[in-house]
Amino acid sequence: MTHLHLTKPIAFIDVETTGINTREDRIVDICIIKILPNGEKETLKSIINPTISIPVESTKIHGITDIDVQGKPTFREFASKVTSFIDGCDLCGFNIIGFDLGILQSEFQRAEFSFSSEGRKIIDVMKIYHKLEPRDLNAAHLKYCGKSLENVHKAEADVNATICVLEAQLEKHNDLPRNVSELDEFCNPKDPSWIDNEGKFAWLNGKAIINFGKYKGKTFEFVSQNDSSYFQWIIRGDFSAEVKDIANNAINGKFPEKLNC
């Protein structure tokens, strides 16, 4: 680091995971690079066995499979190395506030290790990026349409600006789809194994399974027979209407059926 003045070590952290739920998902890869005030670097990294199945959609992102994590340490086994390595460090990462810290705290809690960010300075490079280069409609209009947006946050002005930005995006980026269906897929990618649009339920070997939480990887039949109240919990929880409808049907013995077409 030639432009950042350090008075104490700073640890740059990144994790790859089984998903984006900071409470339920697990770490499968972690790397921490610690930079000392004198400029020296130290690295701690490891593939981590999450002790749960890694979803196909997550493997497509980071390339780590269930086979890759076999024989690797669990987070519980690796946690003491992490706490020791970042002891006395400030922290930095890209979206570290929105994601990495949250999933680390959950992992430490499951491993019964004490961890706190209290007393540490935390730098989020993504927040710096977004502050320096805003990502709102006005910024998009300036970039793609060549002028600042007038009457910002007025509905008519905003919707016209959105039309202008989309037209300019399609003109500038030749690789963007040119039809609504493909643009929908571009904006809302859905893994083919998903049953619902959020991936809470999925197909595995032709059977509907739970794809999150404590029953991740278990079939609907298994959960219905062993803990049918779990579907009631989903219905009462903070889930989409689609997910709740599927759970409600499961309570009544109607499990998703995969169409062979």
GUPALUM-314541 format. One record per residue: residue in one letter; x, y, z of N, C-alpha, C in turn; chain; residue number from 0. Coordinates in pm, whole numbers, m for minus. Atoms other than C-alpha are relative to their C-alpha. Last residue first. Example, Ala and Ser with C-alpha at 12.3 -4.5 7.8 and 13.67 -1.06 7.14 Angstrom:
// GUPALUM-314541
(site 'S' (m82 m119 m6) (1367 m106 714) (m77 109 73) 'A' 1);
(site 'A' (89 m119 0) (1230 m450 780) (90 120 0) 'A' 0);
***
This chain:
// GUPALUM-314541
(site 'C' (32 m56 133) (m4108 m3166 m2138) (117 83 m47) 'A' 260);
(site 'N' (m98 55 95) (m4085 m3393 m1839) (m36 50 m139) 'A' 259);
(site 'L' (56 39 128) (m4275 m3182 m1587) (111 m48 m93) 'A' 258);
(site 'K' (m81 m47 113) (m4135 m3183 m1238) (m58 m53 m129) 'A' 257);
(site 'E' (m28 109 93) (m4396 m3221 m968) (73 56 m121) 'A' 256);
(site 'P' (m28 m37 139) (m4405 m2991 m667) (30 m123 m85) 'A' 255);
(site 'F' (m139 m36 23) (m4552 m3153 m353) (21 39 m146) 'A' 254);
(site 'K' (m20 m24 144) (m4922 m3150 m274) (142 51 m22) 'A' 253);
(site 'G' (m46 121 70) (m4960 m3314 67) (20 16 m149) 'A' 252);
(site 'N' (117 76 44) (m5174 m3038 216) (39 m122 m83) 'A' 251);
(site 'I' (74 36 m122) (m4879 m2900 411) (m118 m89 m34) 'A' 250);
(site 'A' (m71 113 m60) (m4682 m2912 85) (m69 m47 127) 'A' 249);
(site 'N' (39 120 75) (m4942 m2690 m83) (65 m124 62) 'A' 248);
(site 'N' (139 29 m37) (m4889 m2431 190) (m50 m125 m71) 'A' 247);
(site 'A' (0 59 m134) (m4512 m2449 142) (m141 m38 44) 'A' 246);
(site 'I' (m57 134 14) (m4548 m2393 m234) (m1 m71 134) 'A' 245);
(site 'D' (100 83 68) (m4781 m2099 m171) (49 m143 m14) 'A' 244);
(site 'K' (103 36 m97) (m4538 m1955 85) (m109 m87 m62) 'A' 243);
(site 'V' (m58 99 m91) (m4251 m1966 m164) (m105 m47 100) 'A' 242);
(site 'E' (m21 123 77) (m4460 m1787 m429) (51 m112 90) 'A' 241);
(site 'A' (129 66 12) (m4581 m1527 m180) (12 m133 m73) 'A' 240);
(site 'S' (87 m49 107) (m4220 m1443 m102) (m132 m77 0) 'A' 239);
(site 'F' (m26 62 128) (m4065 m1524 235) (m99 53 m103) 'A' 238);
(site 'D' (m22 m108 97) (m4037 m1341 565) (42 m60 m134) 'A' 237);
(site 'G' (m126 m73 9) (m4179 m1614 786) (4 107 m108) 'A' 236);
(site 'R' (2 m114 m94) (m4526 m1733 887) (121 92 m18) 'A' 235);
(site 'I' (119 m81 28) (m4563 m1956 578) (m6 123 91) 'A' 234);
(site 'I' (m24 m74 125) (m4204 m2079 617) (m117 93 m29) 'A' 233);
(site 'W' (m98 m105 m31) (m4269 m2174 981) (29 85 m124) 'A' 232);
(site 'Q' (76 m105 m68) (m4580 m2365 875) (92 117 34) 'A' 231);
(site 'F' (72 m71 105) (m4362 m2558 628) (m88 110 59) 'A' 230);
(site 'Y' (m97 m85 70) (m4125 m2643 912) (m68 79 m112) 'A' 229);
(site 'S' (16 m138 m48) (m4421 m2766 1118) (97 95 m69) 'A' 228);
(site 'S' (95 m71 86) (m4417 m3081 900) (m20 145 43) 'A' 227);
(site 'D' (19 m131 m65) (m4103 m3197 1080) (m93 85 m86) 'A' 226);
(site 'N' (m78 m16 m122) (m4021 m3564 1014) (m21 132 73) 'A' 225);
(site 'Q' (13 113 m90) (m4274 m3685 756) (66 24 135) 'A' 224);
(site 'S' (141 19 m34) (m4322 m3354 576) (m19 m111 103) 'A' 223);
(site 'V' (37 m107 m93) (m3949 m3281 590) (m145 m17 45) 'A' 222);
(site 'F' (m72 17 m126) (m3861 m3618 435) (m45 104 103) 'A' 221);
(site 'E' (57 114 m71) (m4132 m3597 170) (65 m18 136) 'A' 220);
(site 'F' (126 m42 m59) (m4024 m3246 71) (m61 m114 81) 'A' 219);
(site 'T' (117 m1 85) (m3675 m3382 14) (m123 51 75) 'A' 218);
(site 'K' (99 101 m37) (m3373 m3281 221) (m123 13 m90) 'A' 217);
(site 'G' (m33 127 63) (m3082 m3093 60) (m98 m111 31) 'A' 216);
(site 'K' (m55 m16 135) (m3107 m2797 298) (42 m136 m56) 'A' 215);
(site 'Y' (38 117 79) (m3314 m2901 597) (49 9 m144) 'A' 214);
(site 'K' (m42 123 m68) (m3143 m2668 845) (m36 m126 m77) 'A' 213);
(site 'G' (29 27 m140) (m3165 m2366 618) (39 m139 48) 'A' 212);
(site 'F' (m57 m96 m94) (m3179 m2348 240) (m25 m52 141) 'A' 211);
(site 'N' (m130 m46 47) (m3256 m2552 m72) (61 106 90) 'A' 210);
(site 'I' (m22 m129 m65) (m3545 m2770 47) (141 44 m34) 'A' 209);
(site 'I' (m74 m6 m125) (m3589 m3048 m205) (m5 141 58) 'A' 208);
(site 'A' (m4 m135 m58) (m3830 m3141 m484) (71 m5 135) 'A' 207);
(site 'K' (82 m20 m119) (m3739 m3469 m654) (15 142 54) 'A' 206);
(site 'G' (142 7 31) (m3620 m3530 m1010) (m93 21 118) 'A' 205);
(site 'N' (33 134 49) (m3265 m3612 m909) (m150 m18 m19) 'A' 204);
(site 'L' (m119 84 m13) (m3249 m3287 m717) (m40 m143 m35) 'A' 203);
(site 'W' (11 139 45) (m3495 m3011 m800) (132 m71 21) 'A' 202);
(site 'A' (m71 38 122) (m3498 m2690 m598) (m28 m145 m36) 'A' 201);
(site 'F' (26 140 29) (m3676 m2493 m328) (64 m34 m133) 'A' 200);
(site 'K' (21 58 m133) (m3556 m2165 m178) (m29 m150 m11) 'A' 199);
(site 'G' (m83 116 m24) (m3413 m2079 m520) (m13 m59 140) 'A' 198);
(site 'E' (m106 m35 m94) (m3553 m1728 m525) (93 m118 29) 'A' 197);
(site 'N' (m91 m100 57) (m3764 m1766 m841) (114 40 93) 'A' 196);
(site 'D' (52 m137 m13) (m3921 m2089 m721) (105 98 m49) 'A' 195);
(site 'I' (145 13 15) (m3845 m2445 m837) (m65 138 6) 'A' 194);
(site 'W' (87 m68 m94) (m3473 m2387 m893) (m147 m27 m32) 'A' 193);
(site 'S' (39 93 m107) (m3270 m2650 m1079) (m97 62 99) 'A' 192);
(site 'P' (102 94 46) (m3267 m2441 m1397) (m45 m100 106) 'A' 191);
(site 'D' (m60 131 24) (m3081 m2167 m1208) (m110 m98 m42) 'A' 190);
(site 'K' (56 106 m83) (m3261 m1837 m1246) (64 m132 m37) 'A' 189);
(site 'P' (m47 136 32) (m3101 m1518 m1374) (m56 m102 98) 'A' 188);
(site 'N' (45 89 m107) (m3321 m1213 m1317) (42 m143 m28) 'A' 187);
(site 'C' (20 m76 m124) (m3181 m922 m1517) (m32 m91 119) 'A' 186);
(site 'F' (m125 m71 m31) (m3033 m1132 m1800) (m12 73 134) 'A' 185);
(site 'E' (m94 101 m49) (m3333 m1370 m1796) (133 64 40) 'A' 184);
(site 'D' (50 45 m130) (m3569 m1073 m1824) (96 m102 61) 'A' 183);
(site 'L' (m39 m105 m94) (m3352 m935 m2104) (m48 m32 141) 'A' 182);
(site 'E' (m143 16 m28) (m3387 m1269 m2281) (52 108 93) 'A' 181);
(site 'S' (m22 125 m73) (m3765 m1263 m2256) (146 m17 40) 'A' 180);
(site 'V' (40 m13 m140) (m3791 m895 m2350) (30 m126 80) 'A' 179);
(site 'N' (142 29 m22) (m3597 m917 m2675) (m27 m7 149) 'A' 178);
(site 'R' (86 m97 67) (m3274 m757 m2795) (m148 m35 13) 'A' 177);
(site 'P' (113 58 75) (m3032 m928 m2562) (m88 109 m58) 'A' 176);
(site 'L' (125 7 m75) (m2723 m726 m2460) (m109 m63 m87) 'A' 175);
(site 'D' (19 134 m55) (m2400 m817 m2642) (m127 m12 83) 'A' 174);
(site 'N' (51 91 101) (m2415 m508 m2864) (m28 m140 53) 'A' 173);
(site 'H' (m49 134 m34) (m2379 m275 m2567) (m61 m104 m94) 'A' 172);
(site 'K' (m143 3 m31) (m2403 87 m2680) (54 m141 18) 'A' 171);
(site 'E' (m80 m52 112) (m2738 87 m2861) (149 m18 24) 'A' 170);
(site 'L' (13 95 111) (m2908 m140 m2608) (83 44 m120) 'A' 169);
(site 'Q' (m70 122 m37) (m2777 72 m2322) (m3 m102 m114) 'A' 168);
(site 'A' (m144 m26 14) (m2886 393 m2496) (83 m124 36) 'A' 167);
(site 'E' (m30 m14 143) (m3242 264 m2542) (151 18 m22) 'A' 166);
(site 'L' (8 134 59) (m3250 149 m2180) (33 5 m149) 'A' 165);
(site 'V' (m117 78 m43) (m3124 487 m2056) (m3 m139 m63) 'A' 164);
(site 'C' (m119 m51 69) (m3378 684 m2261) (122 m83 33) 'A' 163);
(site 'I' (12 39 141) (m3667 468 m2140) (124 42 m77) 'A' 162);
(site 'T' (m24 144 4) (m3551 509 m1779) (m8 m52 m143) 'A' 161);
(site 'A' (m144 20 m11) (m3527 885 m1827) (35 m148 m9) 'A' 160);
(site 'N' (m57 m37 130) (m3885 892 m1950) (151 m18 m1) 'A' 159);
(site 'V' (34 109 91) (m3990 700 m1638) (52 29 m141) 'A' 158);
(site 'D' (m77 121 m28) (m3799 935 m1411) (m30 m111 m100) 'A' 157);
(site 'A' (m139 m21 40) (m3934 1254 m1568) (81 m127 18) 'A' 156);
(site 'E' (m5 m7 146) (m4292 1129 m1546) (143 17 m50) 'A' 155);
(site 'A' (28 128 64) (m4253 1015 m1183) (13 5 m152) 'A' 154);
(site 'K' (134 m23 48) (m4077 1326 m1052) (m33 m120 m89) 'A' 153);
(site 'H' (99 50 m95) (m3780 1204 m855) (m140 51 m28) 'A' 152);
(site 'V' (m27 132 m57) (m3540 1412 m1067) (m101 m32 110) 'A' 151);
(site 'N' (119 41 m76) (m3703 1710 m1236) (16 m140 59) 'A' 150);
(site 'E' (78 m111 m55) (m3415 1735 m1483) (m125 m56 69) 'A' 149);
(site 'L' (144 18 2) (m3176 1443 m1532) (m68 119 65) 'A' 148);
(site 'S' (59 24 m131) (m2820 1541 m1609) (m152 m7 m12) 'A' 147);
(site 'K' (38 m122 m74) (m2705 1508 m1968) (m62 m39 134) 'A' 146);
(site 'G' (m85 m116 22) (m2532 1266 m2204) (m40 127 71) 'A' 145);
(site 'C' (77 m96 79) (m2802 1002 m2238) (71 134 m15) 'A' 144);
(site 'Y' (51 57 124) (m2595 701 m2128) (m72 101 m90) 'A' 143);
(site 'K' (m94 85 72) (m2369 841 m1858) (m51 m39 m138) 'A' 142);
(site 'L' (m116 m81 38) (m2583 1134 m1741) (97 m82 m84) 'A' 141);
(site 'H' (46 m91 105) (m2896 922 m1744) (115 86 m50) 'A' 140);
(site 'A' (17 78 122) (m2721 645 m1549) (m41 89 m117) 'A' 139);
(site 'A' (m134 33 48) (m2601 895 m1288) (m8 m80 m131) 'A' 138);
(site 'N' (m61 m124 50) (m2952 1040 m1254) (139 m28 m57) 'A' 137);
(site 'L' (53 m30 133) (m3100 691 m1227) (63 125 m59) 'A' 136);
(site 'D' (143 m29 4) (m2875 596 m935) (m43 37 m142) 'A' 135);
(site 'R' (67 96 86) (m2540 416 m943) (m151 25 m3) 'A' 134);
(site 'P' (138 34 m36) (m2317 689 m803) (m66 m92 m103) 'A' 133);
(site 'E' (68 19 128) (m1946 674 m892) (m143 m45 27) 'A' 132);
(site 'L' (m75 m75 101) (m1746 813 m599) (m65 m8 m137) 'A' 131);
(site 'K' (3 m142 m34) (m2001 705 m339) (69 85 m106) 'A' 130);
(site 'H' (133 m52 27) (m2059 371 m511) (m14 148 37) 'A' 129);
(site 'Y' (28 3 144) (m1689 293 m531) (m135 64 m30) 'A' 128);
(site 'I' (m81 m108 57) (m1626 396 m169) (m31 14 m149) 'A' 127);
(site 'K' (65 m125 m39) (m1916 175 m61) (76 121 m53) 'A' 126);
(site 'M' (120 m16 83) (m1771 m114 m263) (m72 129 33) 'A' 125);
(site 'V' (m41 m55 130) (m1430 m64 m101) (m120 19 m92) 'A' 124);
(site 'D' (72 76 101) (m1578 m115 247) (28 64 m136) 'A' 123);
(site 'I' (5 m68 130) (m1330 2 509) (m70 m92 m98) 'A' 122);
(site 'I' (41 86 110) (m1385 m109 869) (m13 84 m128) 'A' 121);
(site 'K' (42 m83 111) (m1205 42 1167) (m31 m94 m116) 'A' 120);
(site 'R' (m76 7 125) (m1196 m207 1453) (m54 105 m98) 'A' 119);
(site 'G' (m136 m51 m22) (m1308 m136 1808) (87 m6 m124) 'A' 118);
(site 'E' (m6 m119 m85) (m1616 m355 1773) (145 40 26) 'A' 117);
(site 'S' (m65 m105 77) (m1582 m599 1485) (10 129 80) 'A' 116);
(site 'S' (69 m127 6) (m1654 m885 1721) (79 97 m86) 'A' 115);
(site 'F' (m50 m89 105) (m1568 m1252 1739) (m83 127 0) 'A' 114);
(site 'S' (32 m141 m22) (m1598 m1506 2021) (63 84 m111) 'A' 113);
(site 'F' (m118 m86 m17) (m1589 m1861 1896) (m47 143 18) 'A' 112);
(site 'E' (m11 m36 m141) (m1874 m2111 1942) (132 71 29) 'A' 111);
(site 'A' (m121 66 m48) (m1826 m2257 1593) (27 27 147) 'A' 110);
(site 'R' (22 145 8) (m2186 m2169 1509) (118 m77 56) 'A' 109);
(site 'Q' (102 35 m99) (m2125 m1815 1637) (m27 m150 0) 'A' 108);
(site 'F' (m64 m1 m132) (m1800 m1786 1442) (m100 m40 109) 'A' 107);
(site 'E' (m88 116 m6) (m1980 m1891 1124) (69 m8 137) 'A' 106);
(site 'S' (83 119 m13) (m2261 m1642 1181) (85 m125 14) 'A' 105);
(site 'Q' (58 m1 m135) (m2013 m1360 1247) (m88 m123 23) 'A' 104);
(site 'L' (m106 36 m95) (m1820 m1452 934) (m55 m6 143) 'A' 103);
(site 'I' (m15 146 7) (m2142 m1450 729) (112 m48 92) 'A' 102);
(site 'G' (119 69 m47) (m2227 m1101 846) (16 m151 m1) 'A' 101);
(site 'L' (3 m5 m146) (m1876 m966 809) (m118 m77 56) 'A' 100);
(site 'D' (m106 81 m60) (m1850 m1088 449) (m4 m1 153) 'A' 99);
(site 'F' (0 146 14) (m2189 m960 331) (104 m71 85) 'A' 98);
(site 'G' (126 60 40) (m2308 m600 355) (0 m151 m1) 'A' 97);
(site 'I' (105 m38 m96) (m2020 m460 557) (m131 m72 m34) 'A' 96);
(site 'I' (m27 67 m128) (m1750 m650 363) (m109 31 102) 'A' 95);
(site 'N' (130 36 m59) (m1901 m539 32) (19 m76 131) 'A' 94);
(site 'F' (98 m50 96) (m1548 m536 m115) (m136 m54 40) 'A' 93);
(site 'G' (47 95 99) (m1316 m581 182) (m96 67 m95) 'A' 92);
(site 'C' (35 m59 129) (m1129 m412 464) (m48 m110 m93) 'A' 91);
(site 'L' (48 92 103) (m1072 m475 833) (m37 74 m128) 'A' 90);
(site 'D' (118 m58 63) (m868 m312 1111) (m35 m90 m117) 'A' 89);
(site 'C' (7 m56 136) (m635 m554 1275) (m128 80 m22) 'A' 88);
(site 'G' (m60 m133 3) (m546 m622 1640) (m7 69 m134) 'A' 87);
(site 'D' (m4 m65 m130) (m615 m995 1606) (72 135 m10) 'A' 86);
(site 'I' (52 m137 12) (m675 m1075 1241) (m2 73 133) 'A' 85);
(site 'F' (m60 m72 112) (m448 m1382 1229) (m46 145 m6) 'A' 84);
(site 'S' (m139 m33 m34) (m540 m1512 1575) (62 89 m108) 'A' 83);
(site 'T' (2 m98 m109) (m912 m1495 1502) (140 44 38) 'A' 82);
(site 'V' (53 m128 47) (m867 m1663 1165) (6 105 110) 'A' 81);
(site 'K' (m103 m61 86) (m639 m1940 1292) (m46 137 m48) 'A' 80);
(site 'S' (m104 m55 m88) (m882 m2012 1577) (112 65 m81) 'A' 79);
(site 'A' (36 m129 m61) (m1168 m2044 1328) (110 60 85) 'A' 78);
(site 'F' (m88 m106 52) (m1012 m2316 1110) (m15 131 75) 'A' 77);
(site 'E' (m140 41 m12) (m1149 m2624 1289) (96 111 m40) 'A' 76);
(site 'R' (m26 19 m143) (m1492 m2466 1343) (148 m35 22) 'A' 75);
(site 'F' (m28 m131 m56) (m1480 m2346 983) (29 m10 149) 'A' 74);
(site 'T' (125 m73 m19) (m1444 m2706 873) (33 137 56) 'A' 73);
(site 'P' (47 m33 m135) (m1102 m2814 754) (m139 64 m2) 'A' 72);
(site 'K' (m43 m135 m37) (m1062 m2974 410) (m55 33 140) 'A' 71);
(site 'G' (m130 3 m67) (m1087 m3353 368) (54 136 40) 'A' 70);
(site 'Q' (m22 122 m78) (m1368 m3324 113) (141 0 59) 'A' 69);
(site 'V' (m9 m33 m143) (m1407 m2961 8) (20 m124 88) 'A' 68);
(site 'D' (m115 m87 m31) (m1324 m3013 m361) (17 22 150) 'A' 67);
(site 'I' (m122 82 5) (m1565 m3308 m394) (122 82 43) 'A' 66);
(site 'D' (m1 83 m121) (m1860 m3096 m280) (126 m86 6) 'A' 65);
(site 'T' (101 105 m8) (m1774 m2851 m556) (10 m74 133) 'A' 64);
(site 'I' (m32 96 m107) (m1591 m2518 m578) (m115 m98 16) 'A' 63);
(site 'G' (m67 119 50) (m1610 m2333 m912) (31 m107 103) 'A' 62);
(site 'H' (m138 9 m50) (m1681 m1991 m762) (74 m127 m40) 'A' 61);
(site 'I' (m63 m130 m25) (m1992 m1881 m953) (146 m16 40) 'A' 60);
(site 'K' (m18 m68 128) (m2113 m2204 m1113) (70 135 17) 'A' 59);
(site 'T' (m119 57 65) (m2051 m2378 m780) (27 69 m133) 'A' 58);
(site 'S' (m115 m61 m66) (m2304 m2141 m623) (131 m51 m61) 'A' 57);
(site 'E' (m9 m139 43) (m2574 m2235 m876) (117 73 66) 'A' 56);
(site 'V' (m57 m8 135) (m2501 m2605 m824) (18 145 m42) 'A' 55);
(site 'P' (94 m5 112) (m2568 m2577 m452) (71 18 m134) 'A' 54);
(site 'I' (m18 m127 71) (m2285 m2679 m214) (m95 2 m119) 'A' 53);
(site 'S' (m18 9 144) (m2402 m2958 17) (11 139 m62) 'A' 52);
(site 'I' (128 12 69) (m2353 m2900 388) (29 m5 m149) 'A' 51);
(site 'T' (77 108 m65) (m2049 m2954 614) (m144 m9 m52) 'A' 50);
(site 'P' (115 m67 m62) (m1908 m2621 484) (m89 m97 79) 'A' 49);
(site 'N' (111 95 13) (m1565 m2780 426) (m121 58 70) 'A' 48);
(site 'I' (70 38 m122) (m1336 m2479 390) (m110 m102 m31) 'A' 47);
(site 'I' (130 52 37) (m1074 m2411 121) (m63 m52 129) 'A' 46);
(site 'S' (32 143 m4) (m798 m2219 289) (m134 m25 m67) 'A' 45);
(site 'K' (105 41 93) (m620 m1886 309) (m25 m149 13) 'A' 44);
(site 'L' (64 118 m57) (m403 m1682 543) (m112 m39 m94) 'A' 43);
(site 'T' (122 57 59) (m162 m1434 387) (m46 m123 77) 'A' 42);
(site 'E' (14 138 m46) (97 m1197 534) (m134 m53 m51) 'A' 41);
(site 'K' (127 70 17) (212 m875 371) (9 m141 57) 'A' 40);
(site 'E' (m9 145 18) (487 m633 471) (m139 m62 m7) 'A' 39);
(site 'G' (22 41 137) (427 m262 414) (8 m150 m24) 'A' 38);
(site 'N' (m126 m12 73) (581 m133 737) (m11 m49 m144) 'A' 37);
(site 'P' (m38 m140 22) (234 m64 877) (130 18 m76) 'A' 36);
(site 'L' (m55 m64 m120) (146 m431 825) (37 144 m28) 'A' 35);
(site 'I' (m108 m93 34) (m79 m561 548) (41 73 128) 'A' 34);
(site 'K' (m26 m101 m104) (m284 m871 623) (119 85 m43) 'A' 33);
(site 'I' (m134 m56 19) (m422 m1071 333) (16 114 100) 'A' 32);
(site 'I' (m24 m124 m74) (m717 m1289 429) (144 42 m26) 'A' 31);
(site 'C' (m136 m53 13) (m851 m1559 198) (8 133 76) 'A' 30);
(site 'I' (m31 m125 m69) (m1152 m1779 260) (145 39 m26) 'A' 29);
(site 'D' (m135 m48 35) (m1319 m2051 57) (22 132 71) 'A' 28);
(site 'V' (m71 111 65) (m1626 m2266 129) (143 39 m39) 'A' 27);
(site 'I' (m121 m35 74) (m1801 m2039 382) (62 m126 m61) 'A' 26);
(site 'R' (m129 32 m60) (m2153 m2135 487) (116 41 m91) 'A' 25);
(site 'D' (m100 56 90) (m2509 m2022 427) (137 m7 65) 'A' 24);
(site 'E' (11 143 24) (m2776 m1983 695) (114 m60 m83) 'A' 23);
(site 'R' (32 76 m122) (m2737 m1643 860) (11 m150 m23) 'A' 22);
(site 'T' (m110 m11 m97) (m2553 m1456 585) (m26 m75 128) 'A' 21);
(site 'N' (68 m19 m128) (m2794 m1584 318) (107 0 109) 'A' 20);
(site 'I' (m8 m140 m41) (m2601 m1530 m5) (m74 29 130) 'A' 19);
(site 'G' (112 m84 40) (m2513 m1887 m99) (12 138 60) 'A' 18);
(site 'T' (102 86 60) (m2273 m2178 m44) (m120 79 m49) 'A' 17);
(site 'T' (95 67 m88) (m1991 m1932 13) (m96 m92 m76) 'A' 16);
(site 'E' (94 59 95) (m1681 m1759 m117) (m88 m95 81) 'A' 15);
(site 'V' (47 137 m17) (m1505 m1533 132) (m87 m39 m118) 'A' 14);
(site 'D' (101 40 96) (m1291 m1221 102) (m38 m146 26) 'A' 13);
(site 'I' (69 129 m11) (m1097 m1035 366) (m94 m22 m117) 'A' 12);
(site 'F' (91 1 114) (m835 m759 361) (m62 m140 m10) 'A' 11);
(site 'A' (24 131 61) (m678 m732 705) (m104 13 m109) 'A' 10);
(site 'I' (134 5 58) (m528 m402 818) (m14 m132 m74) 'A' 9);
(site 'P' (25 91 113) (m232 m380 1054) (m145 9 m49) 'A' 8);
(site 'K' (17 136 m52) (m192 m69 1270) (m26 m91 m119) 'A' 7);
(site 'T' (m59 m6 m134) (m84 292 1208) (m13 m134 70) 'A' 6);
(site 'L' (41 98 m100) (m136 265 834) (71 24 133) 'A' 5);
(site 'H' (m87 m9 m119) (m123 548 580) (m54 m93 108) 'A' 4);
(site 'L' (77 8 m122) (m287 443 255) (93 m3 120) 'A' 3);
(site 'H' (80 m121 m18) (m127 563 m68) (m84 m2 127) 'A' 2);
(site 'T' (m85 m119 10) (165 320 m117) (m78 128 30) 'A' 1);
(site 'M' (86 m119 0) (0 0 0) (89 123 0) 'A' 0);
***
